[in-house]
Amino acid sequence: MNLSAMSPEGAFNWLMISIGLLVVLTIGLFYYAGFF
């Protein structure tokens, strides 16, 4: 996939998806650690 050919909207969507996944994993990790 050529990143230079990607539209700004597409890059922004990928950025938001990546941040969203990191937030979900972080919250899940803290919940898992706090649960036990």
C-alpha beads as a LAMMPS data file, in Angstrom:
LAMMPS data file: protein, C-alpha beads

36 atoms
35 bonds

1 atom types
1 bond types

-500.0 500.0 xlo xhi
-500.0 500.0 ylo yhi
-500.0 500.0 zlo zhi

Masses

1 110.0

Atoms # bond

1 1 1 0.000 0.000 0.000
2 1 1 1.415 3.374 -1.022
3 1 1 1.036 5.840 1.845
4 1 1 1.905 8.830 -0.367
5 1 1 -1.117 8.056 -2.565
6 1 1 -3.455 7.865 0.434
7 1 1 -5.865 10.749 0.904
8 1 1 -5.655 12.861 4.103
9 1 1 -9.075 11.541 5.137
10 1 1 -7.877 7.957 4.726
11 1 1 -4.743 8.622 6.758
12 1 1 -6.834 10.302 9.469
13 1 1 -9.193 7.314 9.577
14 1 1 -6.268 4.919 9.975
15 1 1 -4.856 7.143 12.738
16 1 1 -8.156 7.164 14.629
17 1 1 -8.532 3.384 14.247
18 1 1 -4.991 2.838 15.577
19 1 1 -5.560 5.163 18.554
20 1 1 -8.916 3.533 19.248
21 1 1 -7.379 0.062 19.312
22 1 1 -4.590 1.243 21.628
23 1 1 -7.127 2.810 24.004
24 1 1 -9.279 -0.335 24.049
25 1 1 -6.253 -2.558 24.684
26 1 1 -4.979 -0.243 27.436
27 1 1 -8.359 -0.107 29.202
28 1 1 -8.727 -3.876 28.833
29 1 1 -5.268 -4.421 30.303
30 1 1 -5.970 -2.199 33.318
31 1 1 -9.380 -3.865 33.823
32 1 1 -7.783 -7.316 33.614
33 1 1 -5.037 -6.333 36.085
34 1 1 -7.553 -4.679 38.432
35 1 1 -9.981 -7.601 38.240
36 1 1 -7.341 -9.932 39.632

Bonds

1 1 1 2
2 1 2 3
3 1 3 4
4 1 4 5
5 1 5 6
6 1 6 7
7 1 7 8
8 1 8 9
9 1 9 10
10 1 10 11
11 1 11 12
12 1 12 13
13 1 13 14
14 1 14 15
15 1 15 16
16 1 16 17
17 1 17 18
18 1 18 19
19 1 19 20
20 1 20 21
21 1 21 22
22 1 22 23
23 1 23 24
24 1 24 25
25 1 25 26
26 1 26 27
27 1 27 28
28 1 28 29
29 1 29 30
30 1 30 31
31 1 31 32
32 1 32 33
33 1 33 34
34 1 34 35
35 1 35 36
